Amino acid sequence: MSSVFGKPRAGSGPQSTPLEVNLAILGRRGAGKSALTVKFLTKRFISEYDPNLEDTYSSEETVDHQPVHLRVMDTADLDTPRNCERYLNWAHAFLVVYSVDSRQSFDSSGSYLELLALHAKETQRSVPALLLGNKLDMAQYRQVTKAEGVALAGRFGCLFFEVSACLDFEHVQHVFHEAVREARRELEKSPLTRPLFISEERALPHQAPLTARHGLASCTFNTLSTVSLKEMPTVAQAKLVTVKSSRAQSKRKAPTLTLLKGFKIF
Ligand SMILES: Nc1nc2c(ncn2[C@@H]2O[C@H](COP(=O)(O)OP(=O)(O)OP(=O)(O)O)[C@@H](O)[C@H]2O)c(=O)[nH]1
C-alpha cells in the first residue's frame, strides 16, 4: 500500500514520518471554499474559479514543528450536501464555510454541521469540524452576526473563526493549522485512523426522516459494520500532477502544489 494513502502516524519530531491529514472544505456555493483553499496553498487571493471543479490538493506543512502531509478536498456541492460519502469517510477534519454576508450560506453551514453530527453518531467516529465565517472584509454587508456564528459553533462543539480569503494569509493559515491540530488530537485518540472508502450504498432505515428534515435527502451513508470497506485508491490510480507556483508570486519560498484528480492552473 502506498504510503501516501497509508495509515496516518501520530509520531512527533522532525525525523518522524509526516502525519497524514485529510481535510475537507464544505459549504454552500459561493461561500469562498476555493478562495480560502487557494489562499492557504499559494498565499494569493484569486477571484474566479470554476464552481463545478472539485479538487484535492496536497501540501507539505509543518505544524508545531511536526511535518504534516496535508490533503485538502475543495468540495463542489450545489446548494445542499450531495454524495457526501466521498468526503465523510475520507476526512480527518472538516472546515465548514459560510459567508458573513449571506444568510443562506449560514443556514447551509448549519445543515452541514447537522450532517457531520449525524454521521458521527451513526459511525461512532468523531471527526472534528471548524466553522468559518468567511468574507470578513465584507463586514459592512453582514447578514450574520459574529454572535450567531459563535452560537452555532457552540451547538456543535466546534471551533469558530471569522476570516477573509482576501485579507492576511497568516490568519487563513492559522485556521488550517488549527484543523490539523484538531485532526491530530482525534487521530492520537482513535485506533482506527485509516481513511476508509465505503463501496456499498445502503441507506439506514431511520435515516430518511432525519436527512429530509435537514435538506440532505440525497446524502446517504452507512454504518461501518454493515458494508464492505476498501482502502482509498493509491496515488498511482489518481491523476497526479505537480505544479510549481510562479516565482513572481512571492519572494518567500514558493510552495509546490500537487494536484490530484483534476488540473487547475493558478
Ligand atoms: N470579498 C471577498 N470575496 C470573496 C472571499 N472569498 C471568496 N470571495 C469571492 O466569492 C466568490 C465565490 O468564491 P469561491 O471561492 O468560488 O466560493 P466556493 O465556496 O468555492 O463556491 P463554489 O466553487 O461555487 O462551490 C468569488 O467571486 C470569490 O472571489 C472573501 O474573503 N472576500
The ligand as a Gaussian input file, in Angstrom:
#p B3LYP/6-31G(d) Opt

LIG

0 1
 N      -14.701000      39.961000      -0.736000
 C      -14.443000      38.661000      -0.662000
 N      -14.798000      37.844000      -1.674000
 C      -14.514000      36.542000      -1.539000
 C      -13.883000      35.996000      -0.419000
 N      -13.779000      34.665000      -0.593000
 C      -14.309000      34.396000      -1.790000
 N      -14.768000      35.521000      -2.369000
 C      -15.441000      35.645000      -3.645000
 O      -16.674000      34.932000      -3.579000
 C      -16.934000      34.257000      -4.812000
 C      -17.106000      32.766000      -4.542000
 O      -15.882000      32.266000      -4.054000
 P      -15.456000      30.746000      -4.253000
 O      -14.165000      30.538000      -3.578000
 O      -15.567000      30.355000      -5.696000
 O      -16.643000      30.033000      -3.461000
 P      -16.894000      28.494000      -3.313000
 O      -17.447000      28.279000      -1.960000
 O      -15.676000      27.712000      -3.675000
 O      -18.022000      28.274000      -4.370000
 P      -18.204000      27.043000      -5.381000
 O      -16.880000      26.882000      -6.081000
 O      -19.287000      27.528000      -6.293000
 O      -18.591000      25.883000      -4.561000
 C      -15.750000      34.545000      -5.738000
 O      -16.093000      35.627000      -6.570000
 C      -14.652000      34.968000      -4.777000
 O      -13.760000      35.868000      -5.335000
 C      -13.520000      36.880000       0.639000
 O      -12.981000      36.504000       1.683000
 N      -13.841000      38.190000       0.464000

